[in-house]
Amino acid sequence: MDVDLIFRIAAIGILVSVLNQVLTRSGREEQATMTTLAGLVVVLMMVVEKISQLFDLVKTLFGL
């Protein structure tokens, strides 16, 4: 696994957390929730891509 992927996920988490705090304190709770959900979707897409690559590797390793 790339260390770069871990740093990207951490950076997205920090950015979403800061945006969430700023939006919540300014009274925009709905936008803060949507920002959090968008960050979660981005991270999940990155993880799903890596899991797909893992399955392809296992598939070629065992010749399935």
C-alpha positions, -999 to 999 in steps of 0.1 A, spaced: 0 0 0 12 35 -8 20 58 20 8 85 -4 -27 71 -2 -27 74 36 -15 110 35 -42 118 9 -69 104 31 -55 122 62 -54 155 42 -90 151 31 -100 143 67 -83 174 81 -98 196 53 -133 183 58 -130 187 96 -119 223 93 -146 231 68 -172 214 90 -162 235 120 -162 267 101 -196 261 85 -211 249 118 -200 280 137 -214 302 110 -248 286 113 -247 265 81 -253 231 95 -268 217 63 -238 227 43 -214 213 69 -232 180 67 -230 179 29 -193 188 31 -187 159 54 -207 135 32 -188 147 1 -155 140 19 -167 106 29 -177 97 -7 -143 109 -20 -124 87 5 -147 57 -1 -141 60 -39 -103 60 -33 -106 29 -11 -129 11 -34 -104 16 -63 -76 1 -42 -98 -28 -32 -106 -34 -68 -69 -35 -76 -64 -60 -48 -91 -83 -62 -76 -81 -97 -42 -90 -82 -56 -120 -64 -74 -130 -95 -43 -130 -116 -22 -146 -89 -45 -176 -86 -53 -177 -124 -91 -173 -119 
